[in-house]
Amino acid sequence: MSTELRVGLVGLGSMGRNHLRVISSHPDTILAAVADLDAEAVEAAVAQTSVRGFADPLAMIREVELDGIVIAAPTTAHVSIALAAIERGIPVLVEKPLAGTVDEAIAILAAARKHNVRVMVGHVERYNPAVLEMGRLLRAGWLSTVYAVTSRRAGPFPARIRDVGVTVDLGTHDVDMLSWIVGERPVRVYAETAQRIHAAHEDLTFGLMHFPSGATGFLDVDWLTPVKRRSLVAIGEEGMFELDYLTQKLTFTRSNVERPQMIGGYATTFSGDVADIPVVNLEPLRAEMDEFVRVLRTGDRPYTDGEDGLWAVAIANALLTAASERRPSTCRTCPRGWRHDDNRFQADTRRQLPGRSDNSPGQCLQSLHAPDCPALDGRGRNRRQSRCRRGRQDGATTGSAVRPARLGPHGRRREPNRRGHNQRRSLSRNRGTGPGRESRGGPRRRASSRHFGRRSSRSRG
Ligand SMILES: NC(=O)c1ccc[n+]([C@@H]2O[C@H](COP(=O)([O-])OP(=O)(O)OC[C@H]3O[C@@H](n4cnc5c(N)ncnc54)[C@H](O)[C@@H]3O)[C@@H](O)[C@H]2O)c1
């Protein structure tokens, strides 16, 4: 579309400068104005871009004609700036976390609902191309049942972040991501936290999340690790995804329980068939801006909307409650009346980023499902990755979707093993109701999933 959208930017710190670059270089946006309490930061941005600069973000919101606003001020300042923009009918892209507390996040959503204004949250990891590719494969049925997801987000201490601790600052990425992968929100969480360097808040959190389907989530976030680490592992019935957010590397290892490596007569390890999933690298923040542009143009619901932001803040705060009370926190304080009140990611679980096609797998994606594919040597040896890469260099991407897994009853995938029967299914039968199932206590208590925070009753624990 030809008309450029006028976007204002509040906050010109570490993240704000990234937004400044992306807004300024995006073909559909022009940076219309900037605001920051720090005069030097404003001066520098004005010198770089020649746009109007403001020391008061509310003045910018009042005085400049804007199509949208990006808020990259510190977390505790999000609510006042977002409310001012929403009251003037301006859609906002609020950096994650949406707010520091559940009440502030609710205030933002209530105002957005009242004024019919879109709120997008900057859960930028959901725009990571490796994550989007994993989402596509999940939708294609590569893990029919997700057993567990673990994530690690660690790095050096960021002295500038003083207003919130690591759980709300970094953990919101992960609680959102884990919920998205599992396709539902957790009903119970537990956490241990530590405060080693930060003057006011925790700088390490190990959190556990229990989902209604029985999936388990674990997140490890800290500001104590000397180097940045950003990784995720999702395991399920058919295998395991491993993802590195920083390198945008994604692999899938197929479960291969029938080929144990015997060492001294003991089956100590199991080798899996590993495929390097091709990912076209791109900057997640640019993809996030593409989505904000789409939302501004169409008025549609954002891919990462305010409600995702509210849930992330609520789950992060539930982890903190659990850590301080030293007992699991039943998630029960998320407000009723929001679209997420049935705990699911609405009907479109693991929803797709609008505009992305689900039909672009490379050859090595197919190899995992095709026993005759040259990428697999049939003996579990690890020569498939180079084949996969070669397939890619040959330009051998197929226009067809991933070969769909054969589905058994209840949509579970069936893949016959060499002996011609489905060993995985027979294993399933031996494990009673199956891993991850709520085998005791009767039907799942969906109602308890509606809310986060303090426990309502021990029986739910
Ligand atoms: N999406 C991500 O991966 C990601 C990464 C980093 C930070 N963030 C988020 O971005 C936000 C900013 O973080 P940062 O690392 O850039 O912090 P920062 O401290 O580097 O920058 C914050 C800037 O906001 C300015 N500021 C402070 N109060 C303000 C106010 N009331 N109005 C306008 N400006 C104000 C400060 O002067 C500073 O220039 C935080 O919410 C943070 O969680 C997100």
Ligand as a Chemical Component Dictionary entry (heavy atoms), coordinates in Angstrom:
data_LIG
# 
_chem_comp.id                   LIG 
_chem_comp.type                 NON-POLYMER 
_chem_comp.pdbx_formal_charge   0 
_chem_comp.three_letter_code    LIG 
# 
loop_
_chem_comp_atom.comp_id 
_chem_comp_atom.atom_id 
_chem_comp_atom.alt_atom_id 
_chem_comp_atom.type_symbol 
_chem_comp_atom.charge 
_chem_comp_atom.model_Cartn_x 
_chem_comp_atom.model_Cartn_y 
_chem_comp_atom.model_Cartn_z 
_chem_comp_atom.pdbx_ordinal 
LIG N1  N1  N 0  11.134 -7.545 23.192 1  
LIG C1  C1  C 0  12.293 -7.714 23.765 2  
LIG O1  O1  O 0  12.972 -8.701 23.557 3  
LIG C2  C2  C 0  12.808 -6.634 24.679 4  
LIG C3  C3  C 0  14.182 -6.484 24.873 5  
LIG C4  C4  C 0  14.603 -5.455 25.709 6  
LIG C5  C5  C 0  13.681 -4.664 26.360 7  
LIG N2  N2  N 1  12.359 -4.852 26.155 8  
LIG C6  C6  C 0  11.344 -4.031 26.841 9  
LIG O2  O2  O 0  11.433 -2.695 26.329 10 
LIG C7  C7  C 0  11.183 -1.777 27.373 11 
LIG C8  C8  C 0  12.372 -0.840 27.476 12 
LIG O3  O3  O 0  13.505 -1.586 27.808 13 
LIG P1  P1  P 0  14.961 -1.065 27.466 14 
LIG O4  O4  O 0  15.845 -2.223 27.621 15 
LIG O5  O5  O -1 14.972 -0.326 26.193 16 
LIG O6  O6  O 0  15.189 -0.054 28.670 17 
LIG P2  P2  P 0  16.194 1.173  28.716 18 
LIG O7  O7  O 0  16.357 1.495  30.132 19 
LIG O8  O8  O 0  17.401 0.886  27.896 20 
LIG O9  O9  O 0  15.410 2.353  27.984 21 
LIG C9  C9  C 0  14.248 2.934  28.503 22 
LIG C10 C10 C 0  14.159 4.356  27.959 23 
LIG O10 O10 O 0  12.893 4.897  28.342 24 
LIG C11 C11 C 0  13.104 6.191  28.873 25 
LIG N3  N3  N 0  12.003 6.458  29.812 26 
LIG C12 C12 C 0  11.925 6.185  31.135 27 
LIG N4  N4  N 0  10.734 6.526  31.606 28 
LIG C13 C13 C 0  10.043 7.037  30.576 29 
LIG C14 C14 C 0  8.740  7.586  30.453 30 
LIG N5  N5  N 0  7.889  7.624  31.464 31 
LIG N6  N6  N 0  8.368  8.043  29.241 32 
LIG C15 C15 C 0  9.202  7.986  28.201 33 
LIG N7  N7  N 0  10.429 7.492  28.249 34 
LIG C16 C16 C 0  10.848 7.008  29.433 35 
LIG C17 C17 C 0  14.465 6.164  29.503 36 
LIG O11 O11 O 0  14.996 7.471  29.584 37 
LIG C18 C18 C 0  15.234 5.274  28.513 38 
LIG O12 O12 O 0  15.792 6.033  27.463 39 
LIG C19 C19 C 0  10.951 -2.603 28.638 40 
LIG O13 O13 O 0  9.577  -2.799 28.816 41 
LIG C20 C20 C 0  11.614 -3.921 28.324 42 
LIG O14 O14 O 0  11.066 -5.000 29.009 43 
LIG C21 C21 C 0  11.904 -5.809 25.321 44 
# 
loop_
_chem_comp_bond.comp_id 
_chem_comp_bond.atom_id_1 
_chem_comp_bond.atom_id_2 
_chem_comp_bond.value_order 
_chem_comp_bond.pdbx_ordinal 
LIG N1  C1  SING 1  
LIG C1  O1  DOUB 2  
LIG C1  C2  SING 3  
LIG C2  C3  SING 4  
LIG C2  C21 DOUB 5  
LIG C3  C4  DOUB 6  
LIG C4  C5  SING 7  
LIG C5  N2  DOUB 8  
LIG N2  C6  SING 9  
LIG N2  C21 SING 10 
LIG C6  O2  SING 11 
LIG C6  C20 SING 12 
LIG O2  C7  SING 13 
LIG C7  C8  SING 14 
LIG C7  C19 SING 15 
LIG C8  O3  SING 16 
LIG O3  P1  SING 17 
LIG P1  O4  DOUB 18 
LIG P1  O5  SING 19 
LIG P1  O6  SING 20 
LIG O6  P2  SING 21 
LIG P2  O7  DOUB 22 
LIG P2  O8  SING 23 
LIG P2  O9  SING 24 
LIG O9  C9  SING 25 
LIG C9  C10 SING 26 
LIG C10 O10 SING 27 
LIG C10 C18 SING 28 
LIG O10 C11 SING 29 
LIG C11 N3  SING 30 
LIG C11 C17 SING 31 
LIG N3  C12 SING 32 
LIG N3  C16 SING 33 
LIG C12 N4  DOUB 34 
LIG N4  C13 SING 35 
LIG C13 C14 SING 36 
LIG C13 C16 DOUB 37 
LIG C14 N5  SING 38 
LIG C14 N6  DOUB 39 
LIG N6  C15 SING 40 
LIG C15 N7  DOUB 41 
LIG N7  C16 SING 42 
LIG C17 O11 SING 43 
LIG C17 C18 SING 44 
LIG C18 O12 SING 45 
LIG C19 O13 SING 46 
LIG C19 C20 SING 47 
LIG C20 O14 SING 48 
# 
